[in-house]
Amino acid sequence: MSCEQRTEHLHAYVDGELDAAGTLQFERHLKGCEECGAALAAEQKLQKSLQSARLYENAPKGLRQRVVSSLPALPETEERKTREWRWVALAAACLVGAFLVWQLFSDLGGRSRQSGIAAAVVDAHLRSLQPGHQADVLSTDQHTVKPWFDGKLEIAPPVRDFSAAGFPLMGGRLDVIHGRTAAALVYGRRKHVVNVFVWKAGGEENMSGAGEQQGYHWIAWQKDGLNFVAVSDVSSEDLAALRELFTKD
Amino acid sequence: MPHFDAAFNLARWILRSRADAEDVTQEAMLRAYRFFGNFRAGDARAWLLQIVRNCCYTWLQKNRPTEDVSEINEDYLKDDRATPETLAIAAHEREQLAQALEKLPTAFREILVLRELEECSYKEIAAITAKPIGTVMSALARARQQLRNALTKPVVKETRLEL
């Protein structure tokens, strides 16, 4: 291989894109080749100049605000609404705290405590849909998921696989609903995800009934001193079926 | 709104104007927002920058039709090799670097901005610019060579920048 053919190796080396074998091979060649040594030094110098010259230009402050305030002006279809909420949720999750979410939810002023919890639960559901956030313990085996919660919560959530009824268990994780640590059990329903949040009953966070928030359905119930809320974009009938599975026996 | 600065920075360097970059960034964010449903798992920054880049090129076609935004071709990749020692400039000077960068063909400028300012991997650059990785690698080598050449030549004002 001539030095000329090495040009791209040299750039890949400068950019940290060579694999281990390529790096070794190139470094071995460098030892004996003055030309490549000089070329490497020149590339590194140029790269350092570019990276340290403060060429990166951040967006002007007002622009972000302008863009944010122009977003809700879009014509909305029901289907799009759901997708847009997901975008808002992503932005909020990635940005400093839940500023945007707070803004969006604060205009629900005067909402009842229950719908506040519903909002928190839907929020947690949306968060769980982001890549890598669905489950801390990924297993379809209830005997793997249940012990995982041991010692992490003051309660022992009932973990059961309902594959036979069309709700396969996919995993579990810890979540926080209104400042309370809750178990989140993740179930599949056809191609959809259902989160079942479980926390200790008796506080102010008791809730019951069913409803819809931002296009997501929720259904709540209590059993054995525990609060349950199931959230998903599946139909409310599907959620009611899941509640039956949890409450029967 | 994640990667907002990245979106603006890329638009600013492709368009060589902060004012135009503001308009195009706004347009691109709206588009990203609208099509977020098409985005599945993966690299959100690369996905967004791809949209920004497309918006920039569309905007250039419409508003500066005389500007050369041709894709990287064989002519660009022809060797204009200079010895590395010719880089005898005070390369730390921002103005000089910025001017040299702005004189590069758009296709080279964007690739350098993605690599050196945004610190994208080759794979991400390939995704954003819709080019094979091999082309990204050779274009990056050529882009750096041209930048070096531009830095060693006296700065000549280009008329097409005066639009």
Chai-1 contact restraints between the chains, C-beta under 6 A:
chainA,res_idxA,chainB,res_idxB,connection_type,confidence,min_distance_angstrom,max_distance_angstrom,comment,restraint_id
A,T7,B,A141,contact,1.0,0.0,6.0,A-B,restraint_1
A,E8,B,M137,contact,1.0,0.0,6.0,A-B,restraint_2
A,E8,B,A141,contact,1.0,0.0,6.0,A-B,restraint_3
A,H11,B,L140,contact,1.0,0.0,6.0,A-B,restraint_4
A,H11,B,A141,contact,1.0,0.0,6.0,A-B,restraint_5
A,E17,B,Y122,contact,1.0,0.0,6.0,A-B,restraint_6
A,A38,B,P84,contact,1.0,0.0,6.0,A-B,restraint_7
A,A39,B,P84,contact,1.0,0.0,6.0,A-B,restraint_8
A,A42,B,P84,contact,1.0,0.0,6.0,A-B,restraint_9
A,A42,B,L87,contact,1.0,0.0,6.0,A-B,restraint_10
A,S49,B,A91,contact,1.0,0.0,6.0,A-B,restraint_11
A,S49,B,H92,contact,1.0,0.0,6.0,A-B,restraint_12
A,L50,B,E116,contact,1.0,0.0,6.0,A-B,restraint_13
A,Q51,B,E116,contact,1.0,0.0,6.0,A-B,restraint_14
A,A53,B,R94,contact,1.0,0.0,6.0,A-B,restraint_15
A,A53,B,L97,contact,1.0,0.0,6.0,A-B,restraint_16
A,L55,B,L117,contact,1.0,0.0,6.0,A-B,restraint_17
A,Y56,B,N9,contact,1.0,0.0,6.0,A-B,restraint_18
A,Y56,B,L117,contact,1.0,0.0,6.0,A-B,restraint_19
A,E57,B,N9,contact,1.0,0.0,6.0,A-B,restraint_20
A,E57,B,R12,contact,1.0,0.0,6.0,A-B,restraint_21
A,N58,B,D5,contact,1.0,0.0,6.0,A-B,restraint_22
A,A59,B,F4,contact,1.0,0.0,6.0,A-B,restraint_23
A,A59,B,D5,contact,1.0,0.0,6.0,A-B,restraint_24
A,A59,B,F8,contact,1.0,0.0,6.0,A-B,restraint_25
A,L63,B,E22,contact,1.0,0.0,6.0,A-B,restraint_26
A,R64,B,F4,contact,1.0,0.0,6.0,A-B,restraint_27
A,V67,B,Q26,contact,1.0,0.0,6.0,A-B,restraint_28
A,V67,B,M29,contact,1.0,0.0,6.0,A-B,restraint_29
A,L71,B,Y33,contact,1.0,0.0,6.0,A-B,restraint_30
A,R83,B,F36,contact,1.0,0.0,6.0,A-B,restraint_31
A,R83,B,G37,contact,1.0,0.0,6.0,A-B,restraint_32
A,W87,B,Y33,contact,1.0,0.0,6.0,A-B,restraint_33
A,W87,B,F36,contact,1.0,0.0,6.0,A-B,restraint_34
A,A91,B,M1,contact,1.0,0.0,6.0,A-B,restraint_35
A,C94,B,P2,contact,1.0,0.0,6.0,A-B,restraint_36
A,P131,B,A41,contact,1.0,0.0,6.0,A-B,restraint_37
